[in-house]
Amino acid sequence: MDVSGKNFRRTLFAGIIWVISLSSVAQSAGEDLLSMVREGDLASLRKEIGQADLNARYGEEGKTLLQAAMESRQAKTARYLLRKGADPNQAVGGVPLLIAAVAMQNFEMVKLLLNYGAEVDTKDEKGNTALIFAAYMGNQEIARLLVHEGADYNYENAAGKTPLDYAIQFRNAGVSSYLRSLNARSLSRFFPDYHDGPHIVWHGSEEPFVFYMYRDSATDQVGFRTERLGWKKNPFMLRGFSADTLSYPVHPGLEPGPARCPGVDRILVMGDVHGGFDPMKDLLIRYGVIDSRLNWTWGDGHLVFVGDVFDRGDKVTETLWLIYRLEQQAAEAGGRVHLLLGNHEQMIMESDQRDISTKYFYLTSSLGIFYPDLFSLDTELGQWLRKKPVLVQINNMLFVHAGISPGFLQTRPNVEDVNRLIRGYLHGRPDTTRLDDLKLLLGEQGPLWYRGYFISGSQYARADSSFIDSVLNYFGVKRLVVGHNNVDEITPLYSGKVIAVDVPYYTGQREIQALLIRDDRLFRVRADGTEEELETGSDGSSGKAIRK
C-alpha cells in the first residue's frame, strides 16, 4: 500500500471491492437467494433459506449472501443474515468484508459487522487495516467508530505507515485532526524538511507579527518561528529569518494597478504556475526579466500571470512574494506586473483547500491552523490578493484566466466593473444589487472556471468561431489569452484568436514555456533558449525555432 494518488486508487478499488466478485463457485440454486438478498425481499428469503450454507458462495460471480447484502446496501437483510450465523469475518478474494465496507464508505454495514463480532483490526493480504482505509478515504465518522471499537490507531503496516500518515498524505483534514487529538503516531520519516513563509499578520490595534512554519526532519519537530514587527512606517523592508536570507519590500494598502494598458512594446505571459516556483524563476532569469537576485530588469516590459498560482506545488508562498516584489519594482521602472485571479485563488479565498500540496497540508494540520487562513483579510498577502483583477486588457489583447462564456457575455461585462465586483465580494462586501451577476461570475460559466474554448460543459457547448468573434468585437480586441486548461505547448486556437498558455510544467511531465508578445508578433518561449514564432493562421500550428 506504499503507493500514492492514482496508483493507490487503482489498488484500492481493483483489489478490494471488485476482486471479491471474482470467486468461481457457481450454484444456480443460489441465484434466487442472491436476488432476494439484493432486493431486500426478507419474507421470501426467510421461506427459502432453509438449510443453506450462509457462508457459501453463490451464483456465477461466486458471492456470499452477506457480501451481496453489503454491496446492495440492504442493511436489514445483512442484519438478518448475521443473526442467522453469517460469518462477519469472512473474506473474499483476500479482502475482509469489514475493509470492503469501509472502502464503500458504508457506515451502517461497518457498524453491523462490528456489532456481530468482526475483528476491528482485521487485515487484508497486504497488512492494511480498516482504519488505514478510513484514513485514506477521509471518512471521519467511520474512523471514529473503528477507534471506539478498539482499532489500533498507531498500527504500522508493511509499508511502515500509520493511519495518520495516510490521512496526511491524502490531505484528509477531518481524519487527520481527529487522529492527532488522540496523539496518534505519524512515522514522519516519510516527510522531508519543510519551510514556508514569511506570513505577515495584521491584528487591528494589536502589534503585527510575522511567522514562518517549519519541519525539521532530523529532530522530527514542527513549529512556528515568529517575530513582532513593531509599528512600521509604510513602506518598510522585512528582512527574512528562520533560514530565509531574502528581504521583502512591504507596501501595505497598495491600490490596484490599471486594468487597461495601451502602447506596450513587449509582454511576457506565464501560464498557471501552481506553486512551480523554481522553473518559473529560472525562465524569468534566462529571458532577462529578472536578475539572479530576483530583481526586475525588464524596464518598461509587462509580465502577466494568468492566475492559478495556488495549489498542487510546494512553493506557492515563494511565488506570491516574488510577484509582490516585482510588481513594485516594475512600476518604478515604467513596466507592469499583472497577476490575474484564477479559480484556485477563488477556492483558497473561499476556504477550499482540497488541492493544496502535501507540504502545506502537513505543516498546517500539524500546527492546528487552516491553510486558507494564511491568506485571510488579516494578512498582507491576503489583502494584496483580494485587489487582483479578473480581466486585464493590454494593447489589443484581453487576458483572462479561463475565458468569456456566452452566458457571461450576455451580462455585457465591463473590464473595470467586473474587477470591482469581484473585489467587493472577496473583501466581504458583495454588491447586494448584483447577486445574480456575482453568481455567474464565480460559477461554471464565469471567467475563472469556463472551459468552453476546449470542451463542452454541463451548461454549455464548445464555443464556435462566430462566438469568439463576438467576444473580440464586444471587447474591441484582437485576441484572448487564457490559461486554466492544460495544453502540451503554448497553442493558438480559433485561427490564432485565442492563445492557450497553461502548459502543466508543475507536474514535472512538461517543460516550462511562456508566451512572448513583441511588436504584435507571438512567440513560444522555451526554457532551453529558443523562441518559436507562432503561426496563427490555423489552430495549433507552430513556427520555426529560432535562437534568441
VMD Tcl script that draws the C-alpha trace (Angstrom):
set ca {
  {0.00 0.00 0.00}
  {3.02 2.24 -0.20}
  {1.60 3.92 -3.23}
  {0.20 7.35 -3.91}
  {-2.66 9.05 -5.74}
  {-3.97 7.25 -8.81}
  {-1.97 4.07 -8.18}
  {-3.43 3.81 -4.69}
  {-6.94 4.26 -6.02}
  {-6.37 1.55 -8.61}
  {-5.06 -0.79 -5.91}
  {-7.91 0.07 -3.57}
  {-10.83 -0.42 -5.90}
  {-9.35 -3.16 -8.03}
  {-8.11 -5.12 -5.05}
  {-10.83 -4.55 -2.50}
  {-14.34 -4.21 -3.75}
  {-14.25 -5.74 -7.15}
  {-11.73 -8.52 -6.67}
  {-14.17 -10.07 -4.24}
  {-16.58 -10.65 -7.11}
  {-14.20 -12.96 -8.98}
  {-14.77 -16.15 -6.95}
  {-15.66 -19.00 -9.23}
  {-18.06 -21.24 -7.28}
  {-21.33 -21.16 -9.18}
  {-24.53 -22.59 -7.78}
  {-27.57 -21.96 -9.89}
  {-29.85 -22.68 -6.94}
  {-28.21 -19.79 -5.15}
  {-29.16 -17.25 -7.81}
  {-32.64 -16.97 -6.35}
  {-31.22 -16.40 -2.88}
  {-28.88 -13.71 -4.20}
  {-31.79 -11.97 -5.92}
  {-33.82 -11.97 -2.72}
  {-30.88 -10.52 -0.81}
  {-30.21 -7.80 -3.36}
  {-33.87 -6.81 -3.50}
  {-34.22 -6.86 0.27}
  {-37.02 -9.44 -0.01}
  {-36.78 -10.72 3.55}
  {-40.14 -12.50 3.50}
  {-39.11 -14.74 0.59}
  {-35.60 -15.17 1.96}
  {-36.91 -16.48 5.29}
  {-39.02 -19.08 3.44}
  {-36.32 -20.24 1.04}
  {-33.11 -20.10 3.01}
  {-33.77 -23.37 4.82}
  {-30.53 -25.22 5.48}
  {-28.50 -23.15 3.02}
  {-24.87 -22.54 3.91}
  {-24.82 -18.86 4.89}
  {-21.11 -18.54 4.15}
  {-21.05 -20.35 0.81}
  {-20.56 -18.56 -2.47}
  {-23.46 -18.47 -4.86}
  {-24.14 -17.63 -8.47}
  {-21.81 -17.15 -11.39}
  {-19.94 -14.39 -9.58}
  {-19.34 -16.51 -6.51}
  {-20.68 -14.08 -3.93}
  {-21.69 -14.81 -0.36}
  {-25.12 -13.69 0.73}
  {-23.64 -11.23 3.23}
  {-21.38 -9.79 0.56}
  {-24.37 -9.32 -1.76}
  {-26.32 -7.59 1.02}
  {-23.42 -5.25 1.67}
  {-22.90 -4.35 -1.99}
  {-26.61 -3.65 -2.48}
  {-26.76 -1.74 0.83}
  {-29.52 -3.93 2.23}
  {-28.86 -3.33 5.92}
  {-31.94 -5.18 7.23}
  {-31.07 -8.22 5.16}
  {-27.46 -8.11 6.34}
  {-28.65 -7.96 9.96}
  {-30.90 -10.96 9.39}
  {-28.04 -12.98 7.87}
  {-25.70 -12.08 10.73}
  {-28.34 -13.13 13.27}
  {-28.73 -16.43 11.40}
  {-25.00 -17.05 11.74}
  {-23.28 -15.49 8.72}
  {-19.59 -15.01 9.49}
  {-18.77 -11.29 9.99}
  {-15.08 -12.09 9.46}
  {-15.47 -13.72 6.09}
  {-13.02 -12.60 3.45}
  {-13.50 -12.93 -0.27}
  {-10.52 -12.59 -2.56}
  {-8.32 -11.93 0.45}
  {-10.37 -8.90 1.50}
  {-12.29 -8.98 4.79}
  {-15.83 -7.67 4.46}
  {-15.15 -5.05 7.13}
  {-12.45 -3.49 4.95}
  {-14.68 -3.74 1.88}
  {-17.46 -1.94 3.78}
  {-15.04 0.85 4.75}
  {-13.88 1.16 1.14}
  {-17.53 1.52 0.12}
  {-17.95 4.13 2.88}
  {-20.91 2.10 4.12}
  {-21.09 3.24 7.74}
  {-24.17 1.18 8.59}
  {-22.55 -2.03 7.33}
  {-19.31 -1.30 9.19}
  {-21.30 -0.85 12.39}
  {-23.30 -4.04 11.80}
  {-20.21 -6.15 11.18}
  {-18.54 -4.83 14.32}
  {-21.68 -5.40 16.40}
  {-21.75 -9.02 15.28}
  {-18.12 -9.72 16.08}
  {-15.98 -8.58 13.15}
  {-12.35 -8.15 14.19}
  {-11.73 -4.42 14.22}
  {-8.05 -4.77 13.28}
  {-8.57 -7.40 10.60}
  {-6.09 -7.04 7.75}
  {-6.08 -7.54 4.02}
  {-3.39 -9.53 2.23}
  {-1.06 -6.52 2.31}
  {-1.44 -5.99 6.02}
  {-3.71 -2.94 5.86}
  {-6.42 -2.40 8.45}
  {-9.89 -0.94 8.15}
  {-8.70 2.22 9.93}
  {-5.96 2.73 7.35}
  {-8.61 2.65 4.62}
  {-10.86 5.03 6.58}
  {-7.90 7.43 6.86}
  {-7.28 7.21 3.13}
  {-10.97 7.66 2.27}
  {-11.20 10.62 4.64}
  {-14.27 9.20 6.41}
  {-14.10 10.65 9.90}
  {-17.36 9.03 11.02}
  {-16.08 5.54 10.22}
  {-12.65 6.31 11.68}
  {-14.25 7.38 14.97}
  {-16.38 4.24 15.06}
  {-13.37 1.98 14.46}
  {-11.34 3.68 17.18}
  {-14.31 3.49 19.57}
  {-14.42 -0.25 18.93}
  {-10.73 -0.57 19.76}
  {-8.88 -0.11 16.47}
  {-5.14 0.40 16.87}
  {-4.57 3.94 15.61}
  {-0.79 3.52 15.91}
  {-0.69 0.36 13.79}
  {2.15 0.33 11.26}
  {1.53 -1.54 8.00}
  {4.06 -3.39 5.85}
  {4.99 -0.13 4.13}
  {5.85 1.37 7.51}
  {2.94 3.82 7.59}
  {0.25 4.53 10.15}
  {-3.36 5.68 9.65}
  {-2.27 9.26 10.40}
  {0.39 9.06 7.69}
  {-2.30 8.20 5.12}
  {-4.65 10.92 6.37}
  {-1.84 13.44 5.90}
  {-0.66 12.04 2.57}
  {-4.14 12.25 1.06}
  {-4.94 15.57 2.76}
  {-7.96 14.39 4.71}
  {-8.21 17.14 7.29}
  {-11.04 15.75 9.41}
  {-9.46 12.35 9.98}
  {-6.03 13.92 10.44}
  {-7.30 16.31 13.13}
  {-9.18 13.52 14.88}
  {-6.18 11.18 14.96}
  {-3.94 13.99 16.17}
  {-6.38 14.63 19.02}
  {-5.65 11.05 20.12}
  {-1.89 11.72 19.93}
  {-1.74 9.14 17.16}
  {1.68 8.38 15.78}
  {2.91 9.61 12.42}
  {6.02 7.90 11.12}
  {7.16 11.23 9.77}
  {10.40 9.95 8.34}
  {8.35 9.91 5.16}
  {8.20 13.70 5.19}
  {11.25 15.86 4.41}
  {12.31 19.22 5.82}
  {9.67 21.85 5.15}
  {9.84 25.63 5.39}
  {7.26 28.23 4.46}
  {6.91 31.98 4.90}
  {7.01 34.77 5.63}
  {3.39 35.37 6.62}
  {2.61 38.87 7.89}
  {-0.41 39.17 10.16}
  {-2.14 42.47 10.94}
  {-4.20 42.41 14.13}
  {-6.08 45.67 14.15}
  {-4.92 47.64 17.16}
  {-2.55 44.86 18.25}
  {1.08 44.79 17.24}
  {1.54 42.98 13.91}
  {3.83 39.98 13.60}
  {5.44 37.75 11.01}
  {5.91 33.99 11.14}
  {7.36 31.02 9.31}
  {6.31 27.38 9.54}
  {8.92 24.66 9.52}
  {9.54 20.95 9.87}
  {12.95 19.66 10.93}
  {13.28 16.04 9.80}
  {16.39 15.46 11.93}
  {14.54 16.21 15.17}
  {11.03 15.43 13.91}
  {9.85 18.85 15.08}
  {7.18 21.01 13.50}
  {6.70 24.58 14.66}
  {6.50 28.32 14.18}
  {9.23 30.91 14.21}
  {7.78 34.36 14.87}
  {8.87 37.95 15.32}
  {6.97 41.07 16.25}
  {7.08 43.68 13.53}
  {6.62 46.70 15.72}
  {4.78 49.67 14.33}
  {6.29 50.24 10.90}
  {6.07 53.22 8.64}
  {4.82 52.33 5.18}
  {6.52 51.04 3.18}
  {9.13 49.02 5.06}
  {11.70 46.32 4.38}
  {11.14 42.95 6.03}
  {14.34 41.01 6.49}
  {13.83 37.28 6.37}
  {14.76 34.98 9.22}
  {14.32 31.28 10.04}
  {16.75 30.21 7.28}
  {15.28 32.80 4.88}
  {18.02 35.16 3.66}
  {15.81 37.29 1.40}
  {14.43 40.74 2.11}
  {10.88 41.75 1.29}
  {9.76 45.30 0.49}
  {6.31 45.56 2.07}
  {3.81 48.15 0.86}
  {0.56 47.69 2.81}
  {-2.51 49.23 1.26}
  {-1.26 49.42 -2.32}
  {-4.07 50.30 -4.69}
  {-4.82 48.10 -7.73}
  {-2.99 48.87 -10.95}
  {-4.76 49.84 -14.19}
  {-6.81 47.19 -15.97}
  {-6.17 48.69 -19.42}
  {-2.65 49.33 -20.69}
  {-2.20 50.57 -24.28}
  {1.09 51.09 -26.08}
  {3.09 48.24 -24.54}
  {6.03 47.06 -26.67}
  {6.72 43.68 -25.09}
  {4.73 41.32 -22.91}
  {5.73 38.01 -21.34}
  {2.87 35.76 -20.24}
  {3.17 32.93 -17.73}
  {0.50 30.24 -17.62}
  {-0.78 28.56 -14.46}
  {2.15 28.34 -12.02}
  {0.58 26.15 -9.31}
  {3.48 26.55 -6.91}
  {6.09 25.67 -9.55}
  {8.41 28.45 -8.43}
  {11.86 27.24 -9.49}
  {11.30 26.61 -13.23}
  {9.32 29.85 -13.44}
  {12.10 31.80 -11.71}
  {14.75 30.24 -13.94}
  {12.86 31.15 -17.10}
  {12.44 34.75 -15.96}
  {16.17 34.96 -15.27}
  {17.02 33.36 -18.62}
  {14.96 35.90 -20.55}
  {16.30 38.87 -18.66}
  {13.07 39.74 -16.89}
  {14.81 39.44 -13.51}
  {18.40 39.04 -12.38}
  {19.89 36.28 -10.23}
  {18.94 38.25 -7.11}
  {15.32 38.29 -8.26}
  {15.22 42.00 -9.09}
  {13.28 43.41 -12.06}
  {15.49 44.09 -15.09}
  {12.92 44.28 -17.92}
  {12.40 48.02 -17.97}
  {9.04 49.02 -19.40}
  {8.01 45.45 -20.30}
  {4.85 43.88 -18.93}
  {4.76 40.48 -17.20}
  {1.38 38.73 -16.95}
  {0.41 35.79 -14.75}
  {-2.95 34.43 -15.90}
  {-3.96 33.04 -12.50}
  {-3.72 29.79 -10.54}
  {-0.58 30.44 -8.54}
  {-2.14 28.35 -5.75}
  {-2.39 24.61 -5.14}
  {-0.59 21.46 -6.29}
  {3.01 22.69 -5.92}
  {5.16 23.28 -2.84}
  {6.27 26.87 -3.44}
  {3.14 28.95 -3.58}
  {4.34 31.41 -0.93}
  {7.66 31.98 -2.70}
  {5.82 32.64 -5.96}
  {3.44 35.14 -4.38}
  {6.23 37.10 -2.71}
  {8.22 37.23 -5.96}
  {5.22 38.62 -7.85}
  {4.55 41.06 -4.98}
  {8.15 42.27 -5.17}
  {8.31 42.53 -8.96}
  {5.01 44.36 -9.12}
  {6.55 47.29 -7.23}
  {9.91 47.23 -8.99}
  {8.37 47.03 -12.46}
  {6.13 50.02 -11.80}
  {9.14 52.06 -10.69}
  {10.90 51.17 -13.98}
  {7.91 52.06 -16.16}
  {6.73 48.48 -16.62}
  {3.97 46.42 -15.06}
  {3.35 43.03 -13.48}
  {-0.22 41.77 -13.69}
  {-1.44 38.89 -11.51}
  {-4.90 37.77 -12.59}
  {-7.17 35.75 -10.35}
  {-7.82 32.13 -11.28}
  {-10.27 29.59 -9.94}
  {-7.68 28.29 -7.47}
  {-7.28 31.75 -5.95}
  {-11.06 31.84 -5.61}
  {-11.02 28.40 -3.98}
  {-8.47 29.38 -1.35}
  {-10.21 32.66 -0.56}
  {-13.48 30.71 -0.22}
  {-11.77 28.29 2.23}
  {-11.50 25.36 -0.19}
  {-8.15 23.65 0.36}
  {-8.80 20.38 -1.45}
  {-5.88 20.81 -3.89}
  {-3.10 22.05 -1.61}
  {0.14 20.07 -1.64}
  {1.14 17.54 0.99}
  {3.69 20.03 2.31}
  {1.08 22.66 3.11}
  {-1.38 20.15 4.48}
  {1.25 18.55 6.70}
  {2.50 21.85 8.11}
  {-0.88 23.43 8.73}
  {-2.59 20.32 10.08}
  {0.39 19.61 12.35}
  {0.25 23.15 13.71}
  {-3.52 23.28 14.08}
  {-4.18 26.02 11.55}
  {-6.33 26.18 8.42}
  {-4.33 26.78 5.25}
  {-6.69 29.39 3.71}
  {-6.33 31.45 6.92}
  {-2.75 32.18 5.83}
  {-4.36 34.38 3.15}
  {-7.22 35.91 5.10}
  {-8.00 39.61 5.24}
  {-5.83 39.79 8.38}
  {-2.69 39.01 6.36}
  {-0.60 41.10 4.00}
  {-0.73 38.56 1.18}
  {-4.47 38.07 1.69}
  {-5.19 41.79 1.44}
  {-2.96 42.11 -1.61}
  {-4.56 39.15 -3.42}
  {-8.08 40.48 -2.93}
  {-7.21 43.52 -5.05}
  {-6.17 41.48 -8.08}
  {-8.18 41.66 -11.32}
  {-10.13 39.08 -13.28}
  {-9.75 40.87 -16.64}
  {-6.84 42.90 -18.00}
  {-6.58 44.44 -21.47}
  {-3.10 45.19 -22.82}
  {-2.89 46.68 -26.30}
  {-5.34 44.72 -28.44}
  {-5.44 41.61 -26.24}
  {-7.71 40.58 -23.38}
  {-6.15 38.43 -20.65}
  {-8.43 36.22 -18.55}
  {-7.83 33.01 -16.63}
  {-10.48 30.77 -18.19}
  {-12.38 32.67 -20.86}
  {-15.56 34.57 -21.68}
  {-18.66 32.40 -21.94}
  {-21.92 33.13 -23.81}
  {-23.77 33.48 -20.52}
  {-21.19 35.88 -19.16}
  {-21.10 37.91 -22.37}
  {-24.87 38.38 -22.18}
  {-24.38 40.42 -18.99}
  {-22.48 42.97 -21.11}
  {-19.44 42.97 -18.83}
  {-17.14 45.94 -18.47}
  {-13.49 45.24 -17.57}
  {-13.32 47.68 -14.66}
  {-16.81 46.79 -13.44}
  {-16.06 43.05 -13.33}
  {-12.85 43.66 -11.38}
  {-14.66 45.98 -8.98}
  {-17.48 43.46 -8.46}
  {-15.22 40.56 -7.52}
  {-13.03 42.82 -5.39}
  {-16.01 43.77 -3.25}
  {-17.04 40.12 -2.92}
  {-13.57 38.99 -1.83}
  {-13.43 41.78 0.74}
  {-16.69 40.55 2.26}
  {-18.69 43.46 0.84}
  {-20.63 42.00 -2.10}
  {-22.86 44.30 -4.10}
  {-26.26 43.02 -2.98}
  {-27.91 44.58 -6.03}
  {-25.78 42.39 -8.33}
  {-26.04 38.95 -6.71}
  {-27.09 37.23 -9.96}
  {-24.09 38.74 -11.74}
  {-21.82 37.59 -8.91}
  {-23.22 34.06 -9.06}
  {-22.48 33.89 -12.77}
  {-19.05 35.48 -12.33}
  {-18.00 32.89 -9.74}
  {-19.63 29.85 -11.35}
  {-19.05 27.38 -14.17}
  {-19.73 29.97 -16.86}
  {-17.65 32.64 -15.19}
  {-14.23 33.87 -16.38}
  {-12.45 31.89 -13.65}
  {-13.99 28.49 -14.49}
  {-15.30 28.40 -18.08}
  {-13.77 25.68 -20.32}
  {-15.81 26.18 -23.46}
  {-12.86 27.00 -25.74}
  {-11.61 23.46 -25.16}
  {-14.54 21.21 -24.25}
  {-18.30 21.19 -23.76}
  {-19.60 21.65 -20.23}
  {-22.76 20.67 -18.38}
  {-24.18 24.14 -19.05}
  {-22.71 24.94 -22.46}
  {-21.47 23.59 -25.79}
  {-17.95 24.17 -27.04}
  {-17.61 27.67 -28.46}
  {-17.53 28.11 -32.23}
  {-15.56 30.68 -34.23}
  {-18.50 33.03 -34.61}
  {-18.87 33.28 -30.85}
  {-15.15 34.00 -30.47}
  {-15.59 36.81 -32.99}
  {-18.47 38.22 -30.96}
  {-16.31 38.24 -27.81}
  {-13.47 40.01 -29.60}
  {-15.82 42.55 -31.17}
  {-17.53 43.26 -27.87}
  {-14.29 43.98 -26.03}
  {-12.67 45.65 -29.04}
  {-9.64 43.34 -29.03}
  {-7.84 41.11 -31.49}
  {-7.06 38.13 -29.24}
  {-7.84 36.41 -25.96}
  {-5.05 34.89 -23.84}
  {-6.22 32.18 -21.43}
  {-4.89 29.56 -19.03}
  {-6.94 27.06 -16.97}
  {-6.86 24.19 -19.50}
  {-3.72 22.11 -19.94}
  {-2.04 22.16 -23.34}
  {1.15 20.35 -24.35}
  {2.65 23.62 -25.52}
  {1.50 27.19 -25.94}
  {-1.14 26.85 -28.61}
  {-3.12 29.19 -30.89}
  {-6.80 28.25 -31.18}
  {-9.57 29.54 -33.42}
  {-7.09 30.70 -36.08}
  {-4.99 32.49 -33.52}
  {-7.83 34.44 -31.91}
  {-7.36 32.53 -28.63}
  {-3.92 31.69 -27.24}
  {-3.79 28.89 -24.65}
  {-0.83 29.17 -22.26}
  {-1.37 26.62 -19.45}
  {1.49 24.19 -20.07}
  {1.45 22.00 -16.91}
  {5.19 22.09 -16.21}
  {4.42 21.97 -12.48}
  {3.62 18.26 -12.86}
  {7.19 17.54 -13.91}
  {5.96 15.99 -17.16}
  {6.28 19.08 -19.35}
  {8.95 21.72 -19.88}
  {8.02 25.24 -18.87}
  {7.04 27.70 -21.62}
  {5.99 31.33 -21.75}
  {4.24 33.42 -24.36}
  {6.25 36.38 -25.64}
  {4.42 39.20 -27.44}
  {6.76 41.60 -29.20}
  {5.90 44.07 -31.95}
  {2.49 42.38 -32.19}
  {4.19 39.06 -33.02}
  {3.70 35.98 -30.85}
  {6.46 33.62 -29.74}
  {6.50 30.38 -27.81}
  {9.41 30.79 -25.38}
  {11.17 27.64 -24.22}
  {13.43 27.11 -21.25}
  {16.32 25.98 -23.48}
  {16.88 29.41 -25.02}
  {14.81 29.11 -28.17}
  {11.81 31.01 -29.43}
  {9.27 29.79 -31.94}
  {7.11 32.32 -33.69}
  {3.52 31.18 -33.61}
  {1.83 30.76 -36.95}
  {-1.64 31.93 -36.03}
  {-3.38 31.18 -39.28}
  {-4.54 27.74 -38.15}
  {-5.27 26.09 -34.84}
  {-2.36 24.54 -33.03}
  {0.23 25.41 -35.65}
  {3.78 26.17 -34.61}
  {6.57 28.04 -36.29}
  {10.23 27.68 -36.91}
  {12.56 27.50 -33.91}
  {14.92 30.46 -33.74}
  {17.70 31.19 -31.28}
  {17.10 34.25 -29.13}
}
mol new
graphics top color blue
foreach p $ca { graphics top sphere $p radius 0.5 }
foreach p [lrange $ca 0 end-1] q [lrange $ca 1 end] { graphics top cylinder $p $q radius 0.2 }
display resetview
